[in-house]
Amino acid sequence: MSEFDIIKQFFTRPAHHTNLSVGDDAALINVSKGYELTVSTDMLVADTHFFHDAAPYDIGWKSLAVNVSDMAAMSSQPKWATLAIALPHVNETWLSEFSRGFFACANTFNVDLIGGDTTRGPLNISVTIMGEVPAGKALRRDGAKVGDDIWISGALGDAALGLAHLKNKLHSKFNLDDGYIEYCLEALHRPQPRVALGLALVDLAHSAIDISDGLLSDLGHILSASKVGATIQLSKLPCSLFISKHINEKQIQQCILAGGDDYELCFTAPQKNRSAIEKISDELHLPIALAGNIHAGAGLVVLDENKHKVILGKTGYDHFA
Amino acid sequence: MSEFDIIKQFFTRPAHHTNLSVGDDAALINVSKGYELTVSTDMLVADTHFFHDAAPYDIGWKSLAVNVSDMAAMSSQPKWATLAIALPHVNETWLSEFSRGFFACANTFNVDLIGGDTTRGPLNISVTIMGEVPAGKALRRDGAKVGDDIWISGALGDAALGLAHLKNKLHSKFNLDDGYIEYCLEALHRPQPRVALGLALVDLAHSAIDISDGLLSDLGHILSASKVGATIQLSKLPCSLFISKHINEKQIQQCILAGGDDYELCFTAPQKNRSAIEKISDELHLPIALAGNIHAGAGLVVLDENKHKVILGKTGYDHFA
């Protein structure tokens, strides 16, 4: 199977909003009038971002989903992606499943795969995603204002708990039932980027980020870019019943504060928009928790139910720290 | 050194035509009115595309240059790039040199680095480049017409000869002098994408491709996309004096026909544009050779000086063939 056979069989699908797609030196696209193009890149490496023997469908889904999540965090409509993939060898079953997962995500979010590269090497997947946002409206990290509420979508920590389970690193005192393990692994392997939420927030939020490295680290980026401080309450963080029940356990706290791989949105918005945000939560059937507030100063404080400061360990994932 | 330190120190430089650059979930750019966005991705893997111990300056230059070359082949002005890089470990000297080479190329072609990803893994560099072309004007692979001339810029085969030299695979009967070795290694390590030529051809050429995998393979893409055939003459192919002298040697023929890594442009244009193309060649101080013609049918014939068909071996580089 040649490089070109692989591209044709596994990575060429009809495009819906692309002038020229896979197969030339470059793809051609039109950016709508009055919109800015948003561009983001994420690279996933075997045994760094996923186990090399993970289900290829999941690797395909997640490779695109983590990029789609970056569009959501900018309040941008994802539209186009390129895929560069290095493969140690050609395994048609693996490629077929990878492609199925990738395009399942692409179809869900109406993203055209418009180009890329296929080469030999240690398994590595690099996706660049492009989307559109009305000019001047993108939700940036530097827009948080003193007095803003801090909101977090969905639930935190399940993906990290799933990963700890897979690595046999979960403390023996935690007994996860099979259904909850399944739920955590679903969160880890097939994250659901919050595109509809991101788009709905365009005129409501001041700043946003997606939680990929862990809440402390990612909210920290908003704080430093916006030159503000924040306080959040542990008990207000959105999480599953299991995590709520064990919220005072260190390992569980690490999962929700610094576990990463959540792909939920953390955003700040003025208090006057509370009811509008709650309405969006209802409409999207997506929990959105009011977890804290932005204030003057710098840095992040996490308070427990007794208003004592939670001692923070690792704040998030850093590949080289 | 953390991931964020690496990004700040080595991969954050002032942007010139970008609304929001490195440091948020996505970059923000404006595409000029009346233009299409061109998008292309190339991935370079250690010991597949370059020796792992190659000079990091050259790896940086080439990572971007091969992508810029794809813009040239579409008659597109390169403007923005993202860089995803997996590193086995942090080596500040290596990173500093890689960054210097990457930005030397970026500055030469006025490309803003607008985002990317930095992660741990076997050395892998994935660049996505974006550019602008007047709407409807891109030079595609499917535009070649019967009767078109086939033109090739610069010189072919030097990079492949340099690679054969480095791998000690050059037949012992070929004696390269030190100056010529230097010239071949320069072609291999620091290719010069033909952006000015690509832009100048916008209204003159019918189709174009950059020669990255080898002339036979790349011109073959134009032929199959355009549903035409072609004949080229070996003696008309542009090449160095050394290669001309040994043009009947099989290994030398392989270098110019199927060596790859040339990053010259191969394009087709109607005969009426000959003098305009020769004028561009003069203005750019860049040789452009008229090497053959497009005719009805399919496939590519290469003729030697006696008008005999040259027996073709490997047609180009395929990572999985």
Interface residues (C-beta under 8 A of the other chain):
Chain A: M1 S2 E3 F4 I6 N19 L20 G23 D24 D25 A26 A27 L28 I29 N30 V31 K33 E36 L37 T38 V39 S40 T41 D42 M43 V45 A46 D47 T48 H49 D70 M71 A73 M74 S76 W80 T82 L83 A84 I85 A86 L87 V90 I114 G115 G116 D117 T118 T119 R120 G121 P122 N124 S126 T128 I129 M130 G131 V133 A135 A138 R140 R141 D142 A208 I209 D210 A225 D318 H319 F320 A321
Chain B: M1 S2 E3 F4 I6 N19 L20 G23 D24 D25 A26 A27 L28 I29 N30 V31 K33 E36 L37 T38 V39 S40 T41 D42 M43 V45 A46 D47 T48 H49 D70 M71 A73 M74 S76 W80 T82 L83 A84 I85 A86 L87 V90 I114 G115 G116 D117 T118 T119 R120 G121 P122 N124 S126 T128 I129 M130 G131 V133 A135 A138 R140 R141 D142 A208 I209 D210 A225 D318 H319 F320 A321
